[in-house]
Amino acid sequence: MSLDPFTRDLGADVITFVCAYALESADWVAAFLRSAGIEPTPEKPIVLPRTFLLNLAAALRLIHWELLGLQVHLEAGLPRAEEAFLGVLNSLSGEPRGEGIELATAVLVLHIRQFAWDARSEWHASVALGSLDGDEALDALAEFLWARRHVPLAH
């Protein structure tokens, strides 16, 4: 998997985030499969293609974002959650709508670039950061600080 230059040079923080992201994704996929009645046992293991599992996790994340009212994936040119989900299911039935893990890679990179990395662990929430240029970010910070200038500092 090749990440763009932005994500490649982020170091230990991105590694920590990606590990947490992978664990959360695995939990979501396992919960989905269990809810669909697909639960392996030691006697009857179930083997599913890696590509299917990675893209299923990505589609479930798109569903999560849309349920929260977020559309960062649409703004980035990714499909709607329903379209992505159906594409993943079709890939398992032998009717692929695309090869490889492009969806999984695109969703991971988008998550790295557009969401607060610690939000899930700290607040149990997805926090989309959006995009501001330098001047917009400074203006927003100045307005935030000015509006709270009389609020006592927490110790």
Secondary structure, DSSP 8 states (H G I E B T S, - for coil): ----HHHHT-THHHHHHHHHHHHHHHHHHHHHHHHTT----SSS-----HHHHHHHHHHHHHHHHHHTT--HHHHTT---HHHHHHHHHHHHTT--SS-TTHHHHHHHHHHHHHB-TTHHHHHSS--B-----HHHHHHHHHHHHHHTTTS----
